[in-house]
Amino acid sequence: RMKDEANKDLGFVLVFEDLTELIKAQKVAAWQEVARRVAHEIKNPLTPIQLSAQRLRKKFFEKSPDLERVFDEATNVIISEVGSLKQMLDEFTKFARLPAPQMTRQPLHDVMRDVAALYRAAQKDIDLILDLDQDLPPLNFDREQLKRVFVNLFDNAIEAMNQKGRLWVTTKYDTKRKRAVVTVADEGSGIAPEDQERLFVPYFTRKKTGTGLGLAIVRRIITDHDGQIQAGNNHPKGAVFTFDLPV
């Protein structure tokens, strides 16, 4: 807004910046990270598979007396590692081929209560606190996909708290923007500043186990529902994920 010396409006200055190349570069960088992670995840099981096959081949040609034991051990390793490979590729296929949402107008709170009931039954050391805005009207969403969003966010929170602590789930109806705002907050280890930008990139994970696709799938589902999601640190400790959906 431009004003003169008498503080009267003169008009506005609008600045347009073309971010096309920047966005392209960010996408390329993200998918380079995906390619690197996929190669790494595939390479990991290949090493024990190769070593087991070489060991088995050596014992066979040596006519070793413990061939039967080695055969059992080696084939178990191969079957197990192939299973891990298959699981990882299945998860990637789910991410790459997420179906288009089947939208139905329904109460969001019903899904949240259903998922919360499952976790309350299964996680005795988790205090799951729901704070739901009763003014929130029904939304258009895919029930199974939104259920998957909550399951992924709850699982992450519970793992971050080592299976024990409080988990807050809240909704708020933003009447001005006509959006449903949902937050999932925990009191776990929180998010390191260097991880903030990469949190939703496929195959990025700090967990010892897991595919690193959970949060990428969450963001994909939210964006497919014309929503947005962001993550930050809860206070005094923990992480908080916030997403909104159109009403």
C-alpha positions in Angstrom: 0.0 0.0 0.0 1.4 3.4 -1.0 0.6 6.5 1.0 1.6 10.2 0.6 3.0 12.6 3.3 -0.6 13.2 4.5 -1.1 9.5 5.0 -3.6 9.4 2.1 -3.8 6.3 0.0 -2.1 6.5 -3.4 -2.6 2.9 -4.4 -0.8 -0.4 -4.2 2.4 -1.9 -5.5 2.0 -5.5 -6.7 5.2 -7.7 -7.1 4.9 -10.9 -9.1 7.7 -13.5 -8.8 7.8 -16.5 -11.1 8.6 -19.5 -8.9 8.3 -22.1 -11.7 12.0 -22.9 -11.8 12.4 -23.0 -8.1 9.5 -25.4 -7.7 10.9 -27.6 -10.5 14.3 -27.7 -8.7 12.7 -28.6 -5.4 10.8 -31.4 -7.0 13.9 -32.7 -8.7 15.8 -32.6 -5.4 13.0 -34.4 -3.6 12.9 -37.2 -6.2 16.7 -37.5 -6.2 16.4 -38.2 -2.5 13.7 -40.8 -3.2 15.8 -42.5 -5.8 18.8 -42.5 -3.4 16.6 -44.0 -0.6 15.0 -46.6 -2.9 18.5 -47.8 -4.0 19.7 -47.9 -0.4 16.6 -49.8 0.8 16.9 -52.4 -2.0 20.7 -52.8 -1.5 20.4 -53.5 2.2 18.6 -56.9 1.8 20.6 -57.9 -1.3 23.9 -58.2 0.7 22.6 -61.0 3.2 20.8 -62.7 0.2 24.1 -62.8 -1.8 26.2 -63.9 1.2 23.7 -66.7 2.1 23.6 -68.0 -1.5 27.5 -67.9 -1.7 27.7 -69.8 1.7 25.2 -72.4 0.6 27.0 -72.9 -2.8 30.3 -73.3 -1.0 29.0 -75.8 1.5 27.2 -77.8 -1.3 30.4 -78.2 -3.4 32.4 -79.0 -0.4 29.9 -81.8 0.5 30.0 -80.3 4.0 28.6 -82.5 6.8 26.7 -79.5 8.2 25.1 -78.7 4.8 21.6 -79.4 6.1 21.9 -76.9 8.9 23.5 -74.3 6.6 20.8 -74.9 4.0 18.1 -74.2 6.6 19.8 -71.0 7.9 20.6 -69.6 4.5 17.2 -70.2 3.0 15.5 -68.6 6.1 17.7 -65.5 5.6 16.9 -65.4 1.9 13.1 -65.8 2.5 13.1 -63.2 5.2 15.1 -60.6 3.2 13.0 -61.1 0.1 9.9 -60.6 2.3 11.4 -57.2 3.5 12.0 -56.2 -0.1 8.5 -57.1 -1.1 7.0 -55.1 1.8 9.1 -52.0 0.9 8.1 -52.2 -2.7 4.4 -52.8 -1.8 4.5 -49.6 0.3 6.1 -47.6 -2.5 3.4 -48.9 -4.9 0.7 -47.8 -2.5 2.3 -44.4 -2.4 2.7 -44.1 -6.2 -0.8 -45.5 -6.9 -3.0 -43.9 -4.2 -6.5 -44.1 -5.6 -8.5 -40.9 -6.2 -10.5 -40.1 -3.1 -14.1 -41.3 -3.0 -15.7 -38.2 -1.5 -18.8 -38.6 0.7 -20.3 -35.9 2.9 -20.0 -37.1 6.5 -18.9 -36.0 10.0 -15.2 -36.0 10.5 -15.6 -36.6 14.2 -17.0 -40.1 13.6 -13.8 -41.2 11.9 -11.7 -39.7 14.6 -13.7 -41.3 17.4 -13.5 -44.7 15.6 -9.7 -44.5 15.3 -9.3 -43.2 18.9 -11.4 -46.1 20.2 -9.0 -48.6 18.5 -5.9 -47.0 20.1 -7.5 -46.6 23.5 -8.2 -50.4 23.5 -4.7 -51.3 22.3 -2.5 -48.7 24.0 -3.1 -48.8 27.7 -0.2 -46.4 28.5 -1.4 -43.7 26.1 -3.8 -41.0 27.3 -5.6 -40.0 24.1 -7.4 -36.7 24.7 -10.0 -35.6 22.2 -11.1 -31.9 22.1 -13.7 -31.6 19.2 -15.4 -28.5 18.0 -19.1 -29.4 18.0 -19.8 -26.5 15.5 -17.8 -28.3 12.8 -20.3 -29.2 10.0 -19.9 -32.4 7.9 -17.2 -32.4 5.2 -16.6 -34.2 1.9 -13.8 -36.8 2.3 -12.8 -40.4 1.7 -13.4 -42.2 5.0 -10.7 -44.9 4.5 -8.1 -42.4 3.4 -8.7 -40.0 6.3 -8.6 -43.0 8.6 -5.2 -43.8 7.2 -4.0 -40.2 7.9 -5.0 -40.5 11.6 -3.5 -44.0 12.0 -0.1 -42.8 10.5 -0.1 -39.6 12.7 -1.1 -41.6 15.9 1.5 -44.3 15.2 4.3 -41.7 14.8 3.3 -39.9 17.9 3.1 -43.1 20.0 6.5 -44.2 18.7 8.0 -40.8 19.5 6.8 -41.2 23.1 8.1 -44.7 23.4 4.5 -46.1 23.8 3.7 -43.9 26.9 2.4 -40.4 27.3 -0.4 -38.0 26.3 -1.7 -37.5 22.8 -4.0 -34.5 22.1 -6.3 -34.5 19.1 -8.3 -31.3 18.5 -10.6 -29.9 15.8 -11.6 -26.3 15.2 -14.0 -24.8 12.7 -12.4 -21.7 11.1 -15.7 -20.0 10.1 -13.9 -17.2 8.2 -11.9 -19.5 5.9 -14.6 -22.2 5.9 -11.9 -24.8 6.9 -11.8 -27.6 9.4 -8.5 -27.4 11.3 -7.2 -30.6 12.9 -4.2 -30.9 15.2 -2.4 -34.0 16.5 0.1 -33.2 19.3 2.3 -35.4 21.4 4.9 -35.0 24.2 7.6 -37.0 22.5 11.1 -36.0 21.3 9.9 -33.3 18.9 11.2 -32.5 15.4 14.9 -31.4 14.8 15.2 -28.1 12.9 17.3 -29.8 10.2 14.5 -32.4 9.6 11.7 -29.8 9.3 12.0 -29.3 5.5 12.4 -33.0 4.7 9.7 -34.4 6.9 7.2 -35.1 4.2 9.7 -36.3 1.5 9.3 -39.9 0.6 11.8 -42.3 2.3 13.0 -39.7 4.8 12.9 -41.2 8.2 14.8 -41.1 11.5 13.3 -44.4 12.7 15.3 -47.6 13.0 12.5 -49.4 11.3 9.9 -48.2 8.8 9.7 -47.3 5.2 9.7 -43.5 5.5 6.6 -43.3 3.4 4.0 -42.7 6.2 4.1 -38.9 6.3 4.5 -38.7 2.5 1.3 -40.7 2.1 -0.4 -38.4 4.8 0.5 -35.3 2.8 -0.6 -36.9 -0.5 -4.0 -37.7 1.0 -4.4 -34.3 2.5 -3.5 -32.5 -0.7 -5.8 -34.8 -2.7 -8.6 -33.5 -0.4 -7.6 -29.8 -1.2 -6.0 -29.5 2.2 -2.7 -28.5 3.6 -0.5 -30.0 6.4 2.4 -28.7 8.4 4.5 -29.8 11.3 6.1 -28.0 14.2 7.2 -28.5 17.8 4.7 -28.8 20.6 5.4 -26.8 23.8 7.0 -27.6 26.2 7.9 -30.7 24.4 6.9 -33.0 21.5 5.6 -32.5 18.0 2.4 -31.2 16.6 0.9 -31.8 13.1 -1.8 -29.5 11.8 -3.9 -29.9 8.7 -7.0 -28.2 7.4 -9.7 -29.4 5.0 -12.4 -27.4 3.2 -15.9 -27.3 4.6 
